[in-house]
Amino acid sequence: MDKKPLLKVQDLKTYFHTDDGLVKAVDGVSFEVYPGETLGIVGESGCGKSVTSLSVMRLLDEKGEIAGGSITFNGEDVLAIPEEKMMKIRGNDMAMIFQEPMTALNPVFTIGYQIIEAILLHQKVSSEEARAMAIDMLRKVGIPEPEKRVDEYPHELSGGMRQRAMIAMSLSCNPKILFADEPTTALDVTIQAQILELMLSLQKEYGMSIVMITHDLGVIAELAERVAVMYAGRIVEYADVVTLFKKPKHPYTWGLMNAIPKIDDEKEILYNIKGVVPDPLSFPEGCRFNTRCPLAKDKCFTDVPPLEEFEKDHFVACFRINELEEMIKSEREGELSAK
């Protein structure tokens, strides 16, 4: 891309000091987000997706630390910004939709109070103007009777309504970038579709960037333009969404794609990625996927594969890229013989 990135994360390392030892939750992650685009970060639970976004927002708890790397947002070094200024950036220029709105929304304050508080904190408007802005934002996110809902408490709203209220709060100050952490996980399929459609329409209206964090490849296909696949704290593949879905080059990405059921193939045998995600307290040496990878050989157990450009704008961290095609061929032959 020729444009200058809005957000640039370089070799980010976020570690947690726990009673059991050091957890390298994010270990050398790099990516860029450009103005107005959607970047998807996908992977299994515990791979470091959420920690990556919390690191950028500087919302880590006391046990977490950014042990290395750099984060540049809108030309500024995020790690060097004083906390007082960072508080103004959060909510105003950066915003986040959390995975479970009931834990993110304060149960003792009305929805309107919480949105108005965010507006007053970041914008020079009166209380009356902030209330009118809150009602207007609730209307924009599709909440019926916003004049009434603005004075209701989180427990009085359905799951879908609470998620919409969270989106209204996140967008109340027109942020440049929105981090959406599994925004549709707890919702039924119909509401999921409505929330995704809403996010797309609001993105077009406000021109903001979105970082979509999810394990759901269907959501990624719907929203993202580029995708970073994470596994055990590292990015293993990074490409535009069409390339990633059509030509995955990392064995883990290929496994994820082939674990998706196809509605036009009743006799299809779904691919199963063997094993489980390794314990973050004791990640394996070398490639962290080596305990589950059908292609792993000696070098995979000793050396860390760098994330390198395989084809234009398609980055892969794997020593066995060229052998994946042979594996795919044999897998398909096995499926055909099984049928």
Buried (B, 14 or more C-beta within 10 A) or exposed (E): EEEEBBBBBBEBBBBBEEEEEEBBBBBBBBBBBBBBBBBBBBBBEBBBBBBBBBBBBBBBEEEBEBBBBBBBBBEEEBBEBEEEEBBEBBBBBBBBBBBBBBEBBEEEEBBBBBBBBBBBBBBEBEEEBBBBBBBEBBBBBBBEEBEEBBEBBBEEBEBBBBBBBBBBBBBBBBBBBBBBBBBBBBBEEEBBBBBBEBBBEBBEEBEBBBBBBBBBBBBBBBBBBBBBBBBBBBBBBBBEBEBBBEBBBBBBBBBBBBEEEEEEEEEEEEBEBEEEBBEBEEBBEBBBBBBBBBBBEEEBEEEBBEBEEBEEEBBBBBBBBEBBEEBBEEBEEEBEEEE
